[in-house]
Amino acid sequence: MAAALVWSLGLVVAAVLVPAYGGQTVSDSRGLTLTSATLVQVNGAKVLIPVVIPAVTSLVVILSLRRRRTTGERWTEIVAWTAVGLLAAVALLGILSIGAFMIPVAVLLALSIRLVPPPQRGRSTRPTAPARAT
């Protein structure tokens, strides 16, 4: 789960800092000028909306699985799988652009859901208050 969140946050940082576009300008006085721009510089801040989807999905899955481990509620696993399914759909829709970078997050989150063991039945997983000494 942590790897998916780190990858997701890396996508946001890359959209802001990593040059994704390049260009060149030729003029008589300056000659050839090479330029570069980030995703946010070219498309504006609105591009961060699809870029932040994997990070939000990672947080939803992390919180759902944590709740599942502490309470054992089945609906939390359904929420986690639904979030991963929606992320996978968004990644496939945008496969020719940023979607290709979302696929590893979906795979990592799916593996996380699959590998996190359910709480043991018959035992309360909620922490109990320590007994007071009298």
N, C-alpha and C positions, 0 to 999 in steps of 0.2 A: 504494500500500500504506500509505503514511504517513497519507493522508487517512482510510482505513478505520480505522486504529488510533486516530487522534485522535477520530473520530466515536464509536468504541466506548468510549473512555475518557470522552468527554463524556456518554454514556448513564449510566455509573456515577456520575459527579459529579452529574448531574441527578437521579438517583434519591435521592441523599443530601441535596441542597441545594435543589432547586427545588420549591416548593409545587405539588402536583398535586391536592390535595383542598381544598375549601373548605366552610365551614359557617357557620351562624349560630345564636345562642342568644338568646332573648328572656326577660328577667326583669323583675319590677317594680322592683327596686332599681337595676339597672344599665342597663336598656333593651336595646337591640340590641347584641350582641357578635358580630363577625365573626371566624372562625377559619380557619386554613389549616394544612395538614400535608403533609409530603413522603411519597413512596412508602414509604420505609423507616420513617417514624414510624407510618404506618397499618398496614402489613403486616409489619413486623419485618425483621430482617436476612436472613431466608430469601429475601426478594424479590431479593436481590443475586445469587442463583444464576442465574436466567435473564438478569439484566441483564449479567452478566459473560461470558456465552457469546460475544457478538460480539468482545470483546477477546481471548479465548482463541483463537477461530477466526482472528483477524487475526494473532496471533503464530505459529500453526501454519502459515499460508500464507506469512508472511514467512520463517520458518525453512526451509520446504520449498523455496521459490523460490531462496533463497540457496544452499542445498545443490545444487540443480539447476544453478545457474550455475557453481558451483565444481567439481562432480564430473561433471555430465552424466547423472546417474542418472535414468532414466525414472520410477521409482516415486515420486519426490518430487512430480512433477506430478500423479500419481494421488491422492496424499495431499492435495494442495492442492485439487483439484477435489472430492474427497469431503467435505472440511471445509466448502467453500462450499455444496455441495449440502445438507448437514445443517443449516447455518445458514439457508439459504433455506426448508427444510422447517419449522424451528422458527419462523421469521418468519411463514410462512403460517398455521401453527397458532395463533399468537398475534396475528393481524392486527388484531383488535379492541382489543387493549391495547398492549403494548410491541412486538409484532411489526412494526407499521408503522414503528417507528424502527430496526428491524434490517435492513429491506430495502435502504436505501442502503449499508450495510456489505457485504451480499452482492453487490450490483451492483459496487461499487468493487473488491472482491476478485476477482470474476470478470474484470473488465477488466484488473486487474493480472496475473492468470495469463495471460490472452490476449496482453497486450502485452509481457511480458518475453520477450526472444528466447532461444532455446535456445543452449547453448554451441556454438561452432564445432567441427565434426568435424575430427579429425586434429591438432588443437592442444590441448595440455594447458592447462587453465585453472587448474591448481594452481600456486601461487607456488613458484618454485624458489629454493633457497638461493644467495646471491651467491657467486661464485667467490672463492677466497682468493688473495691476492697472495703470491707466493713470492719 
